[in-house]
Amino acid sequence: MVRCGSEHRRNRASRLHTVPRDKSRTEKFPKPPPLTLASASTGNMMRDSKRTRSAPPREPLEMTEDVVPSSKRRKFVPFGEANFNSTAVYMCSPSKPIDDPLFTLDDVRGNYVEVAPSPCHGLTLLYDAVAPAYYVSNATTRAVTRLPPCQDVIHATAGLGFDARTKEYKVVRLFRGKSHEIQSVKCEIFTLGGEDGDHWRPAAGGVPFRFCSFALSAIRNAVVNKLQPVFVNGFLHWLINPSYFLKAPRAAIISFSLTDETFRWIRSPPFEVSRVHLAELDDQLCMVRDLRNGLPTGSMFEIWRLNDYNSGDWSLDYRIGLTRNLPRDLLEPRIVKVIGSIGSYRSGKKIIIATSKHKVCAYDPVSRTLETTISIMETCSAYQNEKSDIRFSLFRESFTPVHRTRKEIGFSTPLSKATKEILLRLPAQSILKLKLVCKQWLGLIKNEGFVHAYFEHKNMERRPKIMLVGKGSEKSVFNFVPLTKWLQEANLGTMFLDKKVVCSKPCHGLNLVSIEMKDYLFNPCTGYRMIYWNREHQLYQEWSNLPIDRCEDYNPFVVGNKNVGLGFCQVTQSHAIVGIFYNWKNYESRKYYLTCFMWSCSSQGQPLLDPPLPVNDMPPVSLDGVLYWMSEPRLGQSYERAIVFFNIATKIFDVIPCPSCVATWDSRSPCQAFVVELQGMLCAVLSNSVADKLDIWKWDHGLWCITYRINLKFWPDYSLATNVVVPLAVDPIDGRVLLNTGRKLGLYNPCEQTIENLLALDQASQQQNPGVHRNFHIARCQDVPRKFSQWKLSLAPYEKFADPSTASSGKNPFYSRDQSKELNSVSQKIMPLVPMLYEESLSYYPRTPKLRVLCD
């Protein structure tokens, strides 16, 4: 048996801190039947706990820890959908101690992979509902091919069969037509290695009108209940759900001949066709009837065999009682399916049953006994819930070729491989121009595998890259100039901004650039963009006459009265923007009114339920499909800080605790707190303007551990009394911390407690026009050579690039509007240029969104 399990490909930021997953281990039971299975299951797998390898001990940077009590840890620790970017197919058998990995499907999310339970002459069909895409694999030869793209629709179902006349393997796809099309249901065929080439073609006879209602019912039944068609005797069979009809139809199955490419229907058995599924046993079409009622008494499975296609004669072959046969294994799971049989009456026939709780049982019709042969326990928390599908498939040895597509063959030639290696080393803008060279280069550049390889190659050093964001021209709203390029060229004064701009950290190759009424999803390397209007925010602003506290406008990381974050959903493999808009808030009365919305790249904004706590104005952190904010203790009923998080896949807000020193808040305290992401870890930052110190705590496996204490007392331009200082990133080579005040970038050396100047963005206080700042002054470090390697600036001795007199005493600008106005000459609302971290990628979204239904 083979199973498909999602491989945990750790993303760029978390690679250094995530413990590698253990190999899958399977519980063994005595006297296993002679069974070999190919399985498809998600998450990290373990066999029994005695075989589990322990992770090497970690040495914390400091001994201080905040331990969350175990009773609360289970409640509060947020588990986003883990970052699974590929699916591994394993061979599992009761006779083997460890599963045998067969092959891996890159960019395929195992949580939404459907696998045919029984192979066709050794070939197995897999479907990735996220892409969407179909794959055909041979577990024996470990060959796999991805079929060409087909028409993108919401509801579709497909099966693999063999045409005995032409000796060809065909994938037949049934799907609903679009609303404006005349045909309500369509049928397409792809022939592996056929003369038609790399494209799907319509079935010869189409779908006759008299079969349309049956076909539509079969499509919906297959999608909702994950019932793949069964191939038997040259026909693919789909199960019809009678509940979709006002009057129960005489037909129970619609079948398609792979030889004649025609449809027919099969009569119902002598019972109501509900809670049933189809299976192939001994080359015969069977219908399995699930009669579990939740009680031990009377619970059973019935297996009915089709004796004659024309007459629709059915006979009851097996009745599997569950009263004394491992009741928990087959009574508790939501989904239980017969996936086939092995052996014969002479050698000992066994009927194989798989469950959605990742167990496989074998039923002996002679002794009428049932025993568990394979049990797989998932250890990844994000996948512990029971799934609605079974990702196991029987394995039959065969050397049937999968027939790679012409596109795959073209990509595997020496010339194509050499072209790929050259393109990987070019800038993204150059690659966009090379799309016009020829169709082969266009296909290579648009290939998902190449896009993924390009991202990995360009960001393999895992060192953050810095861009300066400035005012754009007619072609683009903003200009993006890499810091290395700007330092080598003349001052680009025409790029100076005339409005406040806030930029997010990179998220899977894209950045969010926000102004007060708009948010832009940008790929700064290619110029790709999508615009999101905050119409809801604007509507509430026009409607409400209530006063709004705008003292946070002097914070360079806040724009307007909104807090917007960019995240990435691992389930749909798409970006999402979540915005929290304060329509009214009052720190004296502690009352507020906010609204929440989420935008995806394929839909309009949708309202969300309010978070359990109000959040402060600092931007959120995005990690593994979850956005995190620091709460605002000046609003609401809670006088303590906590971290609010939002799971993009489930669209649910929740809360986790802060370190005790961060959670404590007093209205007279000058300390500010916010969250950041450093080296793939969630971190809480406590900013103490009196001591001029940043305490940074990281959240690791339910514990808060102190990671850095950054002393800024001797660095006036980074004084917390006059600046908001945000740790942006950590150099993975030497551990220096990149600090950003909105006006200055510097590298903090934790060992020597010194700061190296990267860039100073200062602006004069004089203004010629309201809202437009002139006479900007941008200072660069004089010791930086013309050509240098980013993050390796040779500054000896370390430079103190600000006079101590520029540091001002007083309260933190977060708490005093008057103080902020006094410091206006130092902390302006609009910056000439905005620094932004970025990743080199080719990521973009097509204009036409993907149509898909993800049922799980």
C-alpha positions, 0 to 999 in steps of 0.5 A: 500500500502507498500513502501520500504524506505532506513533507514539511518544507520549512520556509526560509525564516524558520529553517534554522529553528525547526526540528526536522520531522521524524521518519514515519513509524507504524504500529504493528500487530501480530499475524499480519496478512500478506499485504502491500499498500501505497498510502496517502496521508498528511502530516508527520507520521510516527509508528510507536512512541518507543521508536521516536527519536529525540530532538537534540537539546537546545541551549537558550541564549539566556536562562530566563524563561516564562513557562506557560502552564500545561493546562493553558498551553493546550488552550492557547498555543496557536497551531497554524496550518503547518508549512507543507509544500510538498507531498511524499508517497510512501510504501507501507506494509505490515512486514516492513519496520519503516515505510519506504519513500517512493517519490515526492510531488513538489508544490503539492499540498498533501492535505488536499490530495485525493488518491484513487484507492485502486490502481489501473494496471499499476498506475494510480491517479492523484489529484491536487485540489489546490492547484488544481492538477492531476498526476499519474504515478507508477509506484513500482518504477517511481515515475510520475507525470503531471497532466497538462492544465485542464479547464478550470471549474468549481466542480470536477471529478476524474478517473483513470482507465484502460482502453482494451482496443487501443491499448491506451490509458485514459483519464476521463474528467466530468465537470459542470459547464459554466453558466453561460455555456449551453452544455450543463455538463462536459466530459474531457479525455486525456490519453497518456502518450496519445497522438493528441498531444499534451491537451485534453479533448472532448469525449467522442459522444459528449454527454447526451442530454438524457444523462445530464441530470445523472452526471451532475448528481455524480459530479456533486456526489464525488466532490462533496463526499470524495468518491472517486470513480471505480474502473471495472471491465473497461468502464468508469463508474460514478455513484449517483446520489438520489437525494439530489432528485425530487423523486428517487431515480431508477439509476444508481450508477452512471458509467462511461466506456473507455472504448466507445466513449459512451455513457450508460446507467445501471439500476439501483440495488434493492435498497436505498442508495445512501451511505454507500460507495463503490469498490472493485473486488475480484474484477467485479463492481461492488457496492459497499453499504455502511450500516453503522448506527453508532451502537455495537448492536447491529453495526455492519457492512454489506458488500453487494456485487453487480451480476449483470449490467443490462438487468441490474441484478445485484446479490449480497456477497458479504456481511461484515459484522462489527459487534466483536471485531475491533469495534473502535477501529471501524465504529468511530471513524467518520469515513470507512471504505473498502479499497479492494482485496488481495489473495484468492480463496485458495491462498487466503482472500482478504478484503482491505478496509481503510479508515479516515483515522489512518488505519487499515484492516483486513477481513477474512471471509472464511473465518469472518475475522477482522484485524488491524494491519497498519495504523499510522499516528499523525504527530503534526498538531495541525493535522490531528483532526480527522479528515474526510478522505482516505489517502491509501491506495493498493499497490500492484507491481507493474512496469506500465509507463506513465508516458511523460508529457511533451512539456516534461520531456522538453524540460528534461533535455540538456539544453533546457537544463542549461537554460534553466541554470542560466535563468536562475542567475538573472534578475527578475526584470530580465527574466520577464523580458526573456519570456518573449524569446520563444515558447519554450522559454515562456513555458519554462519561466511560467512553470511552477517548479522554475518559480519555486527553484528561482526563489530558493536559488536567489534567497539561499543565503537567507540574508535579508535584502533592503530596498528603498521605496519612493514615489513612482512615475506614470508607469508605477505608483512606487519606485523600488531601488535596492539599497546597494544600488542607491548607495552607488548612485547619485541621490534620487531626489525625484523619488521622494514621497509626498504621502505617508507609506508603510511597508510590510516584511516580505511574505512568500515573495510579495510585500504589502505597501500601504497608504491611508486609503489603499493597500498595494500587493507588490512584487518589487522585483518584477513590478507586479501589483494588485490594489486593494481599496479600503472602501469599508474604512472610507465608508465608516470614516464618512459616516462617523462624526465621532472624534478619532485620536490620531496621535499615532500618525507620528509613528513611522510604522502606522498609517491612518487608523488601520492596522493591516497585515499580509499573510499566506494561507498554506491551504489555498497557497495564496496571499491574504490581507487582513485589516483592522480599522479603528473607526473610533477609540478613546483612551480615557473612557477605554471605549473603541469601535473597530471593524475587520476585513479580509481580502484574498487575491481571488475575492472581494473583502469579507467582514470578520468577527472582531478580535477578542482584544483590541490590538495596538497600532504596530503592524502584525507578524506573519508566520505559517499562515497566522497573523499576530498582533500585540493587544492594546491595554489602553482600550477594552476591559483588560489592563494586561497585554496579550498577543492576538492571532488570526488563523487565515485558513480557519478565519478565527481569532484567538489569544496567547499570553505574553511574557510576564514582564511584557503583559504587565502594564501601567498607565504611568509606565513609559514602556511600549510593546509590540511583536516582530518576527526574527529568524522565523520565530514569533518575538515580543518586544518590550521598549523601555524609553527610560532605560533606553533598552529593548528586551526581545522574547521569542516564543518557542514550543510554548515557552517565552525565552529572552533572546536579546537585550539591546542597550541603546543608551549610548546611541542617541539617534536610536533613543527610545525617547524620540524614536520607535525602534523596530528589530527587522531581522537578524543576520544568520551569519554573525547575529547582528540585528537590523534596527529600523527607526523609519529614519535610520537603519543600523546593525546592532552588534550584541557582543560589543553593543555597538551600532553600524550605520547603514543609512540615515533618512533625515528630512528638514522641517521646512515645507513649501506646500502643505502635505509635501515635504521639500529640502530632504537630506539623506545621509549615507555612511561615508566609510561605505565603499562603492562596491560592497557586500550587503551586511558586511560593512567595514566600519572600524571603529564603529561610527557614532553618527549622531550628536548626543544633543539630538537625543531628547528627554521626556515621555514615550511618543506613544503616550503623549500627543504634545510630546510628539508634536515637540519632536516633529522636527525629528520624527516627521509624519512623511518620510522621503524614502521608506526602507523595506526588506524584500525577497527576490521572486517571480511571484504573481497572481493571474488576472483570472482567479482559480475556481475550486472547492476545497472540501475537508 
